[in-house]
């Protein structure tokens, strides 16, 4: 390999050759090739500077969540936080964290907002980056924060999110699963009441269908549900009880039926089953299942393609459930 020929040049040439030979490139390979071309053009023109330009590269349909206007698909926070759900590939979470430097996360958020994704869901540990994004890049990304509450019922974590500028807060899915299983609906009700008292839309998340069912049975006045949905038609799905970090919605049909009767907005997550379902299928499936919003983790080089697929999925989806937001 010539000293003037970099590994980036070699990889780009390999992808281009494969495409030219008629070899089918994956979604990620095609998006990465396009991104590399974009970077080559940007390098020739000099470094990109300036503030975020919301919707400069495209728009997405939006819905209302309380007094917030949010894109129907928005950014999830697992990838930037290092939660890979990569089955038995133990190195992937470290790889994600190595890739997602602070600057890369800020770039991802900016690229997302410029393509029409105007909201992001994150763990509280991303707070410093949210604040940097708003201060340094003047981003207007809506922040849907994951909230946590323990068996003691202390609300310190929720209070901190309010102080840090969260626009909406929901009780994180694993916490919702645990508290419903422990029959601590009183703690969930207390958390929702506190969030709403601060003037923010409040929700409760869950991977299990028991969670929204218990919330509605207990008449906790959430502003929205946050519930998983994805099909089981991928090869590693094992709905036989032998779970191996590969299944997040055990009852998709039952979830669809229950949510059809609920009048609360529904934010769907894990719609791609942590990368096992192609977004082209996943987005349409979730919207036709009745979801009002989708939170979807994506790398920077997937954003443009995911925005296109989101717009396509929102073109007259065959919904049994009316839009609730």
Secondary structure, 3 states (H helix, E strand, C coil): CCCCCCHHHHHHHHHHHHHHCCCCCCHHHHHHHHHHHHHHHHHHHCCCCCCCCCCCCCCCCEEEECCEEEECEEECCHHHHCCCCCCCCCCHHHHHHHHCCHHHHHHHHHHHHHCCCCEEEECHHHHHHHHHHHHHCCCCCEEEEEECCCCCCCCHHHHHHHHHCCCEEEECHHHHHHHHHCCCHHHHHHHHHHHHHCCCEEEEEECCHHHHHHHHHCCCCCCEEEEECCCCCCCCCCCCCCCCCCCCCCCHHHHHHHHHHCCCEEEEECCCCCCCCCHHHHHHHHHHHCCCEEEECCCHHHHHHHHHHHHHHCCCCCCCCCCCC
